[in-house]
Amino acid sequence: PGAKIDVVPLGITADYEPPADREQDGDTDSVTIGYFGRIAPEKGIHLLCETFKRLRDRGGQTHIAVKMAGYLAPEHEPYLQGIRDQARDWGLESDLTIHGTLDRGDKVDFLQSLDVFAVPATYDDPKGLALLEAMACGVPVVAPRRGTYTEMIERTGGGVLVPRDDLDSFVEACGALVSDAARRRRLGAQAVAGVRELYTATKMAKRALDVYSRL
């Protein structure tokens, strides 16, 4: 029963922060969409690549690139190879960069290098820690209304939620941020403020202590 369930929101440490020049960034003719997390089908990596293709097919003055990083399990190596092959067939391989597992410092650097964080997951993610890490670095998020994503983005105001299993809406949301630097900065600033207010490791620890004390 709900009355017997206690929730302790996730929290992250202070080393996740925007780069010093994030707020001073002006309009740019190059935008990087990124993803960090497990490289797996349920995370929707293939849908992110489809989004990439659709946005590039539209043309325009803004150059778009995609960067991904995260753990790849052996059983998902064929899945990733299929994505690489598809990108090559589309002529996009030069602007699709896939990193492996990153240590903490490299992960912060990776997130700080992004302009938009996109995760078109096809399942209800129960954790969503990477969204908090990206938002803490000042990166606005685009995600479906699934799992923890809905609560995190609604509470922080640091991104855009789209209907689940609706790739058209996901593409439109990413495209809107790609073409609007001012909105990216505004959402990024809200993301930083929201995470610092609601999702710090200190708040997580205090909430956990409160639960344990009552029990």
N, C-alpha and C positions, 0 to 999 in steps of 0.2 A: 504493500500500500504506500501511496505517496507520502503519508505522514511519517513513515518509517525510513524515508530516504533522505539523506543529507548530501548536498552538492558542494563540492569544493572546486571552484573554477581554477583552471590552469593558470600558472604565472610564469613569467620569464624574468631573467636578470637584466641589470641595467646596461650590459655591454651591447645589447641590441639597440642601436640608435641611428638616426639619420646621419648621412655624411654632412660635414660642416657646410657644404655649399648647396644642400638640397633646396632650401627656401629661396636661394638666389638664382636657381636655374631658370633660364628664360625659355622662350619657344625654341624648339630644336627641330631639325629636319631628320632626326634619327631617334627612334623609340625602341626600347628593348622590353619585350614581354617575357616574363620568366616564370619558372615553376621550380619548387624545391620539395622533395618528398620521395617516397618510394616510386621507382619506375615500374608501374604495374598497370594492367588493363583497367582495373576499377578506379584508378586515379584519373582516367580519361586523357592520357597522354596523346593518344591518336586523335582525339577530338581537338586538343590544343593545336596539333599540326594541321588539321583541317581548317581550323580558325585562321591560322597563319596563312594558309594558301588562299582562302577567300579574301582576306584583307589585302594580300599582295596583288591578287587579281583585280582588285578595284583600282589599282594605280594610285595616283596622288603624289604629292611632293614629299610626304613623310616616308622615310625608309624604315622598314620594320624588320627587326631581327628577333629570334627566340633563343633563349638560353634555358637549359634544364640541368638539374643536378639532383643526386640522391642515390640511395642504395638500389642496386639491381640484383635480385635473386637469380641464381642460375636458371631456374625454370622459366624466367621471363626474358632471357637473352634472345630467343627467337622473336619475341614481341618487339623488342627494341630494334633488332635488325630489320624487321619489317617496316618500322617507322623510318629508319635510315634509308632503306631502299625506296620508299614512297617519296621521301623528300628529294632524293636524287632524281627520280622520275619527273617530279614537278619542277626541277631546276632550282630548288631552294636549299640544297645542302650547304652552300657556302654561308648561309645566314642562320643555320640551325646548329647550335653548339650544345653538345651533351657532355656534361662532366660526370664524374663518378661520385663516390662518397666524399664529402668534405669535412675537414675538422672544424672546430668551432670558429676559429679566426677566419678561415677561408669562407665559411658559410656566411658570416656577417658581411665580409667583403662582397660576396656574390649577391646577397640581397640588396646591399647598398647600390649596386651597379644597375639595378632594374628600375624601370619606369612604371611597369604594371605587373602585378602578380596575379596569375590566372590559374585556376584549378577546376576544370570541368568534370569533377568526379561523378561517377555513375552509381555510387552507393552512399549510404548515410554514414559519413565519417564520424566516429564517436569522440575524436580527439581534436584534430585540426590545429595542432601546435604551430605548424609552419605559417599559418595565416597570421597568428599573433607575432611571430618573429618578423615576418615581412612588414606588417603594419608598424611595428616598433621602429623599423628602419625607414619609415616614411613612405612606404610603397602602397598605393591603393590596391585593393583586391577585387577581382571579379570571380564570383563563385555562384553555384546554384543554391537554391533554398533546400539544403540537405543537411542532416546531422547537426553538428555544432556550428557550421558555417553561418546559419541564419542568426543565431544568438550573438555570435562574435561580431558580425558586421552591423547588425542592428544596434547593439549596445555601444560600439565604438563610433559608428558613423564613418568608418574608414574604408568603405568600398561600395560595390554595387552587387546586389543579389538579382539573379535571374531565375525564371521558372526551371524546375528540374527537367532534365531530358529534353531541353529546347535549345538545340545548337544555334538556330537562327538568332535567338535572343542573346545567347552568349557572344556570338560574333558581333552583333550590334553594340553590345555593351563594351566590348574590347575596342571596337572601332571608334566609339564615341570618346573613350579616354585617350586613344592614340592621337586623335585630332584636336584635343583640348588640353593644352598644357596647364592652363589656369585651373581647370577642374582637377587635374591630377595633383597639383600642389595643394589645393584646398582639401581634397579627400585625404591626401597624405598627412597633412597637418592634423586633421581630425583623428586619423588613425593613431598617430603618435600620442596625442593627448588622451585618447580613449584607452589605449593599452596601459599608459602610465597610471591612469586613474583606477582601472578596473582589473588589470591582469598582471600585477607584479608578483614576483616570487614572495615578497614580504606579505602581501595580502593573502596569497595562497597558504603560506605557513600559519598566519594568524587564524584563518578560517579552519584549517585542519586542526589546529590546537583547540579551537572552540568546540569542534565536533567531538574530539577525543575527551575533552574535559567534561562535557555533558554525559558522555557514555561511561 
